[in-house]
Amino acid sequence: MAKRIQRTVAKRRPQASSSGAGSSGGQRAGGKKRPGKRVSDQVVNDFTVQLGTLSAAGIPIVRALSILEGQARPGPFKNVLGELVEDVSAGTPMSEAMAKHERVFDRLYSAMVRAGEAGGVLDKVLGRLATYRERIAEIRSKVVGALIYPLVIVVVAVTVVSAVIVLVIPRFQQIFDSFDIELPAITLILLNLSDFVVKYWYAVFGLPVALFLLHGFLMRKGGAYRYRMHALILKVPLLGSVLRQSLIAGFSRTFGTLLQAGVPHLDALGIVRDTSGNEVLIDAVEDIRRTVREGEGIARPMEETGAFDDLVCNMVDVGEQTGELDHMLVRVADAYEKQVDRKIDALFKVLEPLLLILMAIFVGFIVIALFLPLMKIMGTLNAP
């Protein structure tokens, strides 16, 4: 067993996401970039599997691309394949041809293809790439699917409660005023809330929308706000631990897959950094890359960032000592992805009934607040 690494966590400081993001990420393939239209991940995954199968069967790459172009449906991806066939037929390496279409083939994709071309194992690299993309798509689909039901509940609840407060309760207030009865405290709270919402509806409904748009603008802009928000999310109870493990699994999966394809460590770390969506992880990977460039190993700077668990750092240390870092990273990814799956299932099993209970409490509050005065009115009408 490897000697346990002592943790020396450095204090993190916010930094702009754009600073240094592209300067040390490795030189991209030459050629004019064609933004084009975005193609669905599933289409690219199917293409990767088919191209790997044709390449493994010994079919030349130009012919394989031509076959796939011929069977592709008319649209943006068919146009991209046509340009790939044209470029590769003219002698351009496929990785460089793919790098011209960044919205279809990201940096990780073109880098792995480049490594496969250099090592003469393009078919194996395409197989690993297809497995990697399918696994990432499976995790994303699982999370999105788990979120749909809670989101539907929240949207329906907010819509119904807003309609009741704005449209229904004011009419009840007119009825209560006409009978001139003393209202319970709970009813007064509800009526005052409805009156406030009706009078200041533009603030009640407009302010959350404005804050949401401002948040989106600042997140896209990057910088300290984006970093702090990403760091804050990682500290949220339950959700933060799931997200942290998901980030570690993504880092391990991407880094391990790139190393298996033969991509050098520094280039692989640059690609991992550029393809990560969390500023805390981006900052940590850049620190690791900077230290590795100076000649040190990977495990110690991983530990010092404070972004990775002790277990992960020690497994990476073992992988470096045994020369099986790529396999060790893939094992880490497999283990953490299973943990993330279990935690997501458990989290949403708790979240769904919790949302229903909260909605039932609020609806019960409205019913009781309106029912108590109605009982008084009925008692007044039945009085002799």
N, C-alpha and C positions, 0 to 999 in steps of 0.2 A: 504493500500500500504506500501511496505517496505521503510524504510528510504534510501534515495539515498546514495550510497557509494561514498566517496571522493576518487578521483584518486590520487594515489601516485606512479607514474611510476618510476620503478627502471631502471637505465641505464643498457642495456644489454651488455654482453661481449661475444665474440665468444668463443665457447668451442668445443672440439672434440666431434663428434657424438657418438663415441664409449665409452667415459668416463662415467662410471656409467650406461650405457644403460642396462646392464644385471644384475648388482649387486643388484638393488632394484626393479626389475620387478616382484618379486614373484618367488617362487620355481616352476619349471616345473615338470610335472609328471615324475615319474621314468620310467626306462626302456630304452633299447637301441634305439637310434634314427635311423630311416631308411630313408635316403635322398630320394631314389627312383626318379621316373620321375615326372615332373610337370603335373598336370591334369587341364583341362580347368575349369574356374569358373562356366560355365554353367552346366557342368556335376555335379559338387559339389552342385550347387543350386538345380538341379533336384533331386539329392539324398536326400538332406535335406527335401524338400517338401514331397517326397514319404515316407521317414522314419517317419516324423512327422505324416502323415496320418495313417500309419500302427500302430504307437504307440498310437495315439488317439483312434483307433479302438479296443484297448485292446490286440493287438498281442504282445507276449513277444519279447524283444529286440533282442535276439539271432535268433529267427525265422524270425523276420523282416529283419535283416541283411542277413540271408541266402536267403530269397526271393529276395532281391535286388541284391545279388551276382549272383543268378541264372539267372536273366534277364539282367545283365550287359554284354556289349560286351567284347570280349576278348581284353585285353590290360592292361595298368598299373593300372587303377582304379579297375578293376575286381580283380587283384592281391591284392590290398590294402584291398578290401572288404573281400577277403578270409582270410587275416591275422587278420582283425577285428573279424570275426566270430570265428577264432581259439582262439584269446586272450580272448574275452568275454565269450566264452564257458568254458574256463579254470578258470573263476572267476575274471578276470581283469575288473575293471570298464571301460565302453566304453570311458569315457573321457581320461583315461590313455592310452588306446589302440590307440585312435586317436592322442594323443600327440606324439606318436612314428613316425607319418607320417606328419612332419611339413610342407612339401611342398604341401600337399593336404589339411590338416586341420590346419589352423594357430592357434596362441595362443588364439585369441579371440574365435574361434570356440570351442576349447577344454575347455576353461574356462566356456563358457556358458553351454556346455553340463554337465560339472561337477556341476555347480550350479543347473541345472535342475534335475540331479540325486539326489543331496542332498535334494532338496525340494520336490521331488516326482512329479514334473510338467514337465517332459522331453518333453512331446508332445507340451505343450504351448511354452516352450523355443525353440524348434525346429521350431515352426511356426513363432515366432518372429525373429529367426535367418534367416529363409528363406526370410522373408519380408525385413530384413535389407540387406542381400546380393543381393537380386533382385533390391532394390532401388539403392544401390551403383553401381551395374552393369549397370543400366539404365542411371545413370548420366555419367558414364565413356563412355558408348556407344554414348551418345548424344554429348559429347565433341569431341570424335574421329571422329564421323560422320561430325560434323561441321568443323573440321580441314582438312578433305580430299580435298574439293574443292579448298581452298586457297593454300594448299600444291601442288596440281596438277598444278595450275596456276604458282606458283613460279618456280617449276621444269621445266615446259615447257618454260617459259620465259627465264630462265637462260640458258637452252640448246640451244634455238634458237639464242639468242643474242651472246652466245659464238661462235656458228658455224659461224654466220655472221661476227663477228670481226676477227676470225682466218682464215676463208676460203674465204669469199666473198670480204671483203674490200681490202685486198692486191692486188687482181686483178684489182679493180677499181683504185688503186694507180698507177699501171703500165700504165693504159690507160691515166690517168691524166698526168703522166710524159712524155708520148710520144707526147702529144700535147703542152707541155711547156707553160701552161697558169697559170695565177696568181690565186691561190685558196683562197676562202673565209676563214675567221678565223674559222668558225664552222667546215668546212671540214678539216682544218689543225688539229684541236683538235681531230677529229675522226680518222684521219690517224695516228697521233702520238700515240693515245690510242691503235690502232690496232698493230702498230709497237712494242710498249712496250709489249703487251700481247704475240705476236709471239716470240719475243726475250727472254722474261723471263717467258715463260709459266709454267715452273716448280715451280716458286715462286708464280705466280698468282693463279694457281690451287692447288699447293701443300701446301702453307701456310695455307689456310683455313682448309684443311683436317687435317694438323698437329695440328692446334689450337683446332679443334673439338675433336680430339683424346686425346689431353692433358687435355682438359676440362672434358671429360668423365672419364679419369683416376683419376683426382683430385676429382671429384664428388664421385666416388666409394670409394676412399681412405678416404673421410670424413675430419673432422678437420675444421680449421678456414675458408678455402676456400669454402667448402660446405655451412657452416653457412652464410658467407657473400653473396654468390650467392643467397641463399634462401631469405635472408633479402632484397637483391637488387630487386629481382623479385616482392616482395610485395610492392615495392615503384614505380613500373612502372605505369604510368597513364593508367587508364581504366583496363588493365589486372591485376594490383596489387589488386585493390578492389574486382574484381571477384574472384581471387584466395584466398584472405583473407576470403571472405564470404564462399567460398567453404570449406576452412579449418575449419571454425567455425561450419559449417553444419556437416562436417564429425566428428568433435570432439563431438558435441552434440548428433548426431545419435549413434555413437559407445558407448559413455559413458552412455547415457540414456538406450540403449538396454541392456547393461551389468547390470545396476542397476535393470532394470525390471526383469532380469533373476535371481536376487538375489546375484550377485557377490558383495563382499564387496567393499567399496569406494576405499580403497588404492590399492587393486588388480585391480579394474577396471581402475583406473588412470594409473597404470603400463602398462596395456594392451593397453590403448589408446596411451600412449607414444611410446610403441614399435611398434605399427602398423601405426604410423604416418610417412609420407614421407618427412615432412618439418622440418628442423632443428630448426627453430624459434619456431614452435609449440612444438616440442620435449622439447626444453629448458624450455618453459613456463609451460608445463604440469609437468615436473620434479620439478620445483619450487613450483607449486601448491601441488604436492604430498608430498614434504618435509614439507610444512607448515601444511597440513592436518594431517600428522603423529604426529605433535606436539600438536594436539588437537583443532585446529581452524577449522572454516567452510571453504567452497569452494569459496564462492562469493568474499570475500575480496582478497585472493591471486590471483584469476583470474583477478581482477581489477588492481592489482599492477603489473602484468606482462606486461600490455600494449598490449597484443596480442588479447584481446577480446573487443568487443564494449560495451559501457555502457548499452545498452538495454539488451544484453545477461547477463551481470553480475547482473543486477537488477532482471531479470527474474529468474536467479539461486537463488538469495537471497530470492525471494518470494517462490520458490519451497522448499528451505530449511526450511523456517518458517512454511509452510503449510504441510510439510511432503510429498510433491508430486514432489520431485526433478526429478525423472525419467520421469514422464509425462511432466513436464515443459521442460526438455531437448529435448524430442521428438517433442514438439511443436516448440521449437526454430529451430530444424533441418528442420521441415516441412516448416517453414516460410522462412528460409534462402535458402533452396533448390529451392523454387519457385523464389526467387529473383535472384539466380544464373542462373536458366533457362532463365529468361527474359533478364538478362544482356548478357548472351552468345548469345542469338538470336539477340539482338540489336548490339552486338559487331561484329558479323560475317556478319550481313546485311550491316554494314559500311565497313568492311574489304574487302569484295569481290569486290565491285565496285572500292574501293580505289586501290587495286592491279591492276585491269584492267586499271584504269586511268594512273597509274605509268608506266605500260607496254606500253600503247599507247603513252605516252610522249617520252619514250626512243626510241620506234620504229619510231615515227615522227621525232625525232632528227636525226636518221640515214638516213631516207628518204630525209629530207631537205638537210643534209650535202652532200649527194651524188647527189641530183638532181640539185643543184645550179651550180656545175662545168659542169655537162652535158648540161645545158642550154647554158653556155658559149661556149662549144665545138660545139654545134649545130649552134650557131650564127656565129662562125668562119668558119664552113663548108659552110654556106649559103652566106657568104660575097662574093661580086663580086671580 
